[in-house]
Structures are given as C-alpha cells and as structure tokens.
C-alpha cells in the first residue's frame, strides 16, 4: 500500500510538473522584478518555454531534415528542406501537408507549411543562443525588433503551434501571451542569458 501511494504521489508530482511546463505566465507576473535586466532575463526565460518546445524546434532543425513529434525525431517519410525551405522538387511540403490539419490522418497542415531557413535553426541550441539569434537580422529572416515581435505575436504559422491538431501537445500558453512576453522582453532591453545557459 505504501509503495502504491508513493508511486501515485510520484505520478501526481510528475503530472503537476508537466502542467507547470505547459503554463505560460504573462508579463505582469514579472512586474515585481525591479532590475530591468533581470526582468528581461526572466521574460525571455518564460518565453523560452515556447521557443524550445517541440512545436517550434521541429520546424527549426539544424540539418536539412525537419523533425516531428514530442521527441523531435527526424521526419518520416524522409523529406528535406529544399532550396526554398518548402521541400525538394518532386516532394514539396504541400504534397502531404494541406491547408489545414487533417486529423483523420494525423497530418498537420497550414497554407504556408515549410521549414525555417537554415540560418534560423534552433535545434540543439541553448536558450541563450536562440535569444541572440532571434535578435540578429542576419539569422532571423532580416527582422528588426518590431517585425520580430509581430512575427511571434501574430504570424499564423507560428500560431499553428497552439493549434497543432489531434495527438499533438500544443505550445505552452497562448500566442497572445507569448507575443506579450516577447514585446515586454524587447521593452526591457532584450537581454539574453549566457550562450551556454539551458
């Protein structure tokens, strides 16, 4: 009985930890941090729950091959980024991925389905490295901070991460809260953790 209760408590603790990792606190949750740089670091750490989530990283691979699933395994069937990030000639992303999720076949979809350009790869990077990268127009699709905020807060393909279809865990929180976190992070100086910081 004691073992069963301990196992149950452990399972409940794991479930609670899982729920916490799916939460996304709004910028107001960090208002009590007086130091601007520390607040900025706390905001990007919270936004990092989304940036480093499989829903984002799967489409920001470090190789020519996108990832899939919560365990971020290589895409099956074998597909590649292609010259324009929409797949290889003869096997474009839209060959399988339609305008919307096809839940009956468990195939995700969106009108703009594609892989992020290689210079925007996040796979195997720390939050500090991703943070520096998203601020760098040479590695973020030539976006200044205003365009980056708009992209994170309003882009519909980014928004797909919160509506990924049957059998897929959505990104934590909502796109609105995520966009608000990125905006507040920018307004507090867009500080980044050290590059090696997880």
C-alpha positions in Angstrom: 0.0 0.0 0.0 2.8 2.4 0.9 4.6 1.6 -2.4 1.3 2.2 -4.3 0.8 5.5 -2.5 4.4 6.6 -3.2 4.0 5.7 -6.9 0.7 7.6 -7.1 2.3 10.6 -5.4 5.2 10.4 -7.8 2.8 10.2 -10.8 0.9 13.2 -9.4 4.1 15.2 -8.9 5.1 14.4 -12.5 1.7 15.5 -13.8 1.9 18.7 -11.8 5.4 19.4 -13.2 4.1 18.7 -16.7 1.2 21.2 -16.1 3.6 23.8 -14.9 5.8 23.4 -18.0 2.6 24.0 -20.1 1.8 27.2 -18.3 2.9 30.5 -19.7 2.9 33.3 -17.2 2.0 36.8 -18.6 4.5 39.7 -18.4 2.7 41.1 -15.4 3.9 38.1 -13.4 7.3 39.6 -13.6 6.4 43.2 -12.6 7.9 42.8 -9.1 11.4 42.4 -10.6 12.8 45.9 -10.2 16.1 45.4 -12.1 15.4 45.9 -15.8 18.0 43.4 -17.0 16.8 40.7 -14.5 13.2 41.3 -15.6 14.2 41.0 -19.2 16.1 37.7 -18.5 13.0 36.4 -16.6 10.7 37.3 -19.5 12.9 35.5 -22.1 13.2 32.5 -19.8 9.4 32.3 -19.7 9.1 32.8 -23.5 11.8 30.1 -23.8 9.2 27.5 -22.8 7.7 28.2 -26.3 10.9 28.8 -28.2 12.4 25.5 -27.0 9.2 23.5 -27.3 9.0 20.7 -30.0 6.2 22.7 -31.7 8.8 25.3 -32.6 12.1 23.4 -32.7 10.7 20.7 -35.1 10.4 23.4 -37.8 13.8 25.0 -36.9 16.1 22.0 -37.5 19.9 22.1 -37.6 20.0 19.8 -40.6 18.2 19.6 -43.9 15.6 17.3 -42.4 12.7 18.6 -40.3 11.8 17.0 -37.0 8.5 15.6 -35.8 6.7 14.6 -32.6 7.2 15.5 -29.0 10.5 13.6 -29.0 11.8 15.6 -32.0 12.7 12.6 -34.2 13.6 13.0 -37.9 10.6 13.4 -40.2 9.1 10.3 -41.6 9.0 9.8 -44.5 12.4 11.2 -45.3 12.0 14.7 -46.6 14.4 17.6 -46.9 14.3 21.4 -46.6 14.9 22.0 -50.3 16.3 25.1 -51.9 13.4 27.4 -50.8 12.5 25.7 -47.5 9.3 24.2 -48.9 10.8 20.8 -49.7 12.7 19.2 -52.5 11.4 19.3 -56.1 9.0 16.4 -56.5 8.3 16.2 -52.8 7.3 19.6 -51.7 5.8 20.2 -48.2 2.3 20.7 -49.7 2.5 17.2 -51.2 1.3 15.9 -47.8 0.6 19.0 -45.7 -2.7 20.6 -46.8 -4.2 24.0 -46.0 -5.3 22.8 -42.5 -4.7 19.9 -40.1 -6.1 16.6 -41.4 -6.9 15.0 -38.0 -8.2 11.7 -39.5 -4.8 11.0 -41.0 -2.9 12.9 -38.2 -1.2 15.1 -40.8 -0.6 18.7 -39.7 -1.3 21.5 -42.2 -1.3 25.2 -42.9 -1.3 27.2 -46.1 2.3 28.3 -45.6 3.7 25.0 -44.3 7.5 25.0 -44.6 10.8 24.6 -42.7 12.6 27.6 -41.3 15.7 28.7 -43.2 18.9 27.0 -42.0 20.2 30.3 -40.6 17.2 30.2 -38.3 18.0 26.7 -36.9 17.3 26.3 -33.2 17.8 22.5 -32.8 20.4 21.6 -30.1 20.8 25.3 -29.1 20.6 26.8 -25.6 18.0 29.5 -24.8 20.9 32.0 -24.7 22.0 31.0 -28.2 18.4 31.2 -29.6 17.9 34.5 -27.8 21.0 36.1 -29.5 19.9 34.5 -32.8 16.4 35.9 -32.8 17.8 39.4 -32.3 20.2 39.1 -35.2 18.7 40.2 -38.6 21.2 38.0 -40.4 19.8 35.0 -38.6 16.2 35.8 -38.0 14.9 36.5 -41.5 16.0 40.1 -41.7 13.6 41.2 -39.0 14.1 44.3 -36.8 12.7 44.1 -33.3 9.2 45.4 -34.3 8.9 42.8 -37.1 10.2 40.1 -34.8 7.5 41.0 -32.2 4.8 40.9 -34.9 6.1 37.6 -36.2 6.0 36.0 -32.8 2.6 37.5 -31.8 0.6 37.4 -35.0 2.1 35.1 -37.6 -0.4 32.4 -38.4 2.2 29.7 -39.0 3.7 30.5 -35.6 0.1 30.4 -34.2 -0.2 26.8 -35.5 1.9 25.8 -32.6 -1.1 26.4 -30.3 -3.5 24.5 -32.7 -1.4 21.5 -33.8 -4.2 19.1 -34.3 -5.1 15.7 -32.9 -2.5 13.8 -30.9 0.0 16.8 -30.6 0.7 18.8 -27.5 0.3 22.5 -28.2 3.0 25.0 -27.3 2.6 26.4 -23.7 0.1 29.2 -23.0 -1.3 31.1 -26.0 0.2 33.0 -28.9 -1.1 36.3 -27.3 0.8 35.7 -24.0 3.9 34.6 -25.9 3.7 37.7 -28.1 3.2 39.9 -25.0 6.3 38.2 -23.3 8.5 38.9 -26.4 7.2 42.5 -26.5 7.9 43.1 -22.8 11.3 41.4 -23.2 12.2 43.8 -26.0 11.0 46.8 -24.0 13.2 45.8 -21.1 16.4 45.7 -23.2 16.1 42.3 -24.9 18.7 40.8 -22.5 19.9 37.2 -23.2 21.2 34.6 -20.9 24.8 33.5 -21.4 25.0 31.4 -24.6 25.6 28.1 -22.7 22.6 28.6 -20.4 20.0 25.9 -21.0 
